[in-house]
Amino acid sequence: MQKSLVKSKINNLNKPEIKQAWYSTYGDSYEEGLRFLLKSIDSNSFISENLLEDIKNKKPIQYILGEWDFYTGTYKITPAVLIPRPETEVLVDYIKNNIVDIKSILDLGTGSGCIAIELAKIFKDAHVLGVDISTKALEIAHKNNWQSNYKVKFMESNWFESVKNKFDLIVANPPYVPEKESKNSSLVHEPKNALFSEQNGLADPLKIISGAKKHLNPNGHFFIEHGEGQSEIIQEAMHKEKFSSVTVIKDLVERERFVYGNA
Ligand SMILES: C[S@@+](CC[C@H](N)C(=O)[O-])C[C@H]1O[C@@H](n2cnc3c(N)ncnc32)[C@H](O)[C@@H]1O
């Protein structure tokens, strides 16, 4: 259906109907979501024609709207990619404020491309590569790439498998949620391979850590996001790989969520 037709259909849906669907799904526990949705409809954002059904199915508002803000950009998203999270913005901001003189960047598990594209905007002279195992995610990343003036290159790869070069900076936000949490209702709409990892959430992070040094230039920088309670194991693995200056970075609410290491 053409976008304009979808819009006029939504405008004809009366707002009480939307409110009713919302309250019967969420009660009064998520009113800020409703306010945000109604505001977006007013500002003519693109909304799916299945809006009432989507609300009933608790589809996250980010997927209903089809886009979400991340750091300085607005990213097109579909259920093929993880919804960009505010804590990941902390990581981008930390890199912006602490890292200088880099000419090449690798973003592992790029998803919507949000980290790679934001870093390309910050480090204007750097070559940036984003890799993902999901072709559908890479299609979305390509669609978002106009924001970097198409500077980011995207490639399909199972972590480092197809990556040939070395980089000055590697950043990874891998799946790290333990598989036993896969029934958690707030996560059922997002792609499983973006969220869950074996070995209590640590299989993918540990695989990346063990391959990272080989793909870093001397003194290259490595950042990895991880789940709550995983910091010690991640630090231990990085010490084992002989990273130096291993540093814990906290998120907006002071939880240990990222680790840095120098090659
Ligand atoms: C937590 S999401 C991160 C998405 C995005 N970088 C962000 O921060 O919003 C993890 C991403 O890793 C990708 N992924 C999962 N397993 C992978 C693998 N073996 N090799 C490459 N990418 C993988 C998923 O497809 C997903 O896009």
PDBQT file of the ligand as one rigid body, heavy atoms in Angstrom, charges set to zero:
ROOT
HETATM    1  C1  LIG A 301      22.674  -6.899  20.238  1.00  0.00    +0.000 C 
HETATM    2  S1  LIG A 301      22.454  -6.780  18.479  1.00  0.00    +0.000 S 
HETATM    3  C2  LIG A 301      23.327  -5.253  18.176  1.00  0.00    +0.000 C 
HETATM    4  C3  LIG A 301      22.756  -4.436  17.056  1.00  0.00    +0.000 C 
HETATM    5  C4  LIG A 301      23.342  -3.023  16.940  1.00  0.00    +0.000 C 
HETATM    6  N1  LIG A 301      24.787  -3.050  16.842  1.00  0.00    +0.000 N 
HETATM    7  C5  LIG A 301      22.936  -2.183  18.140  1.00  0.00    +0.000 C 
HETATM    8  O1  LIG A 301      23.785  -1.906  18.991  1.00  0.00    +0.000 OA
HETATM    9  O2  LIG A 301      21.759  -1.795  18.236  1.00  0.00    +0.000 OA
HETATM   10  C6  LIG A 301      23.557  -8.057  17.944  1.00  0.00    +0.000 C 
HETATM   11  C7  LIG A 301      23.725  -8.207  16.445  1.00  0.00    +0.000 C 
HETATM   12  O3  LIG A 301      24.667  -9.256  16.235  1.00  0.00    +0.000 OA
HETATM   13  C8  LIG A 301      24.270 -10.006  15.104  1.00  0.00    +0.000 C 
HETATM   14  N2  LIG A 301      24.867 -11.356  15.206  1.00  0.00    +0.000 N 
HETATM   15  C9  LIG A 301      24.444 -12.420  15.928  1.00  0.00    +0.000 A 
HETATM   16  N3  LIG A 301      25.269 -13.464  15.755  1.00  0.00    +0.000 NA
HETATM   17  C10 LIG A 301      26.239 -13.061  14.896  1.00  0.00    +0.000 A 
HETATM   18  C11 LIG A 301      27.379 -13.696  14.321  1.00  0.00    +0.000 A 
HETATM   19  N4  LIG A 301      27.685 -14.963  14.603  1.00  0.00    +0.000 N 
HETATM   20  N5  LIG A 301      28.165 -12.979  13.499  1.00  0.00    +0.000 NA
HETATM   21  C12 LIG A 301      27.847 -11.686  13.185  1.00  0.00    +0.000 A 
HETATM   22  N6  LIG A 301      26.779 -11.031  13.689  1.00  0.00    +0.000 NA
HETATM   23  C13 LIG A 301      25.977 -11.708  14.540  1.00  0.00    +0.000 A 
HETATM   24  C14 LIG A 301      22.750 -10.000  15.145  1.00  0.00    +0.000 C 
HETATM   25  O4  LIG A 301      22.207 -10.269  13.882  1.00  0.00    +0.000 OA
HETATM   26  C15 LIG A 301      22.478  -8.575  15.674  1.00  0.00    +0.000 C 
HETATM   27  O5  LIG A 301      22.283  -7.683  14.609  1.00  0.00    +0.000 OA
ENDROOT
TORSDOF 0
